[in-house]
Amino acid sequence: METLALEPQVLANRHGVAFGLVHQNVTVDCVITLAALETYFWLEPRASDARILKTFRDGYGRIRAIAGRKLLAHPAARLELTAEDFARP
């Protein structure tokens, strides 16, 4: 089971949210782009850091599930989730 390892934080360039995910006893550095949060989690453009983090936390279950699936398919030490990762085929 994947769990949140590090407190999420908005990247300095405001292009995403960085967080750590423990996957198979290894911490993976992850980023979800703001574009993904805006497209699939209803984050409004130019939102405050507090609003970005709230949106991330509200959608964390789904974010964790997608990250876990992506890591199973392609194990990595660093993972970036984009809007394409949340699109349904």
C-alpha positions in Angstrom: 0.0 0.0 0.0 1.2 3.5 -0.8 1.3 6.1 1.9 2.2 9.8 2.0 5.8 10.1 3.1 6.5 13.8 3.0 4.3 16.8 3.6 3.1 18.1 0.2 4.4 21.5 -0.9 3.8 23.8 -3.9 6.9 24.0 -6.1 8.8 27.3 -6.1 8.0 27.7 -9.8 4.3 27.0 -9.1 4.1 24.3 -11.8 3.0 21.6 -9.4 2.9 20.0 -6.0 5.8 17.9 -4.7 5.1 15.0 -2.4 6.8 11.8 -1.3 5.1 8.4 -1.6 6.2 5.2 0.0 5.8 2.5 -2.5 7.1 -1.0 -1.8 9.1 0.3 1.2 10.9 2.9 -0.9 10.2 6.7 -0.9 9.5 8.0 -4.3 9.7 11.8 -5.1 6.5 12.7 -6.9 5.1 15.8 -8.5 1.6 16.4 -9.8 1.3 19.3 -12.2 -1.0 22.2 -11.6 -2.5 21.5 -15.0 -3.6 18.1 -13.8 -5.1 19.6 -10.7 -6.9 22.3 -12.7 -8.2 19.8 -15.3 -9.2 16.8 -13.1 -9.6 18.2 -9.6 -11.4 21.6 -10.3 -8.5 23.8 -9.1 -9.1 27.3 -10.3 -6.3 29.0 -12.3 -4.0 31.2 -10.2 -5.2 29.7 -7.0 -3.4 30.5 -3.7 -0.9 28.0 -2.3 -3.4 27.1 0.5 -6.1 26.4 -2.1 -3.7 24.3 -4.2 -2.7 22.2 -1.2 -6.4 21.8 -0.1 -7.3 20.6 -3.6 -4.3 18.2 -3.5 -5.4 16.7 -0.2 -9.0 16.4 -1.3 -8.0 14.4 -4.3 -5.2 12.5 -2.7 -6.9 9.1 -2.8 -7.2 9.3 -6.6 -3.7 10.8 -7.0 -2.2 8.0 -4.9 -4.1 5.4 -6.9 -2.8 6.7 -10.2 0.7 7.1 -8.9 0.7 3.6 -7.6 -0.4 2.2 -10.9 2.2 4.2 -12.8 4.9 3.0 -10.5 3.9 -0.6 -10.9 4.0 -0.2 -14.7 7.3 1.8 -14.7 9.2 1.7 -11.4 11.2 4.9 -10.8 12.8 7.0 -8.1 11.0 10.1 -9.3 7.5 10.3 -10.7 5.6 13.2 -12.5 1.9 13.0 -12.8 0.4 15.1 -15.6 -3.1 15.6 -16.9 -2.6 12.7 -19.4 -2.2 10.3 -16.5 -5.8 11.0 -15.3 -7.4 10.9 -18.7 -9.7 7.9 -19.3 -9.0 6.0 -22.5 
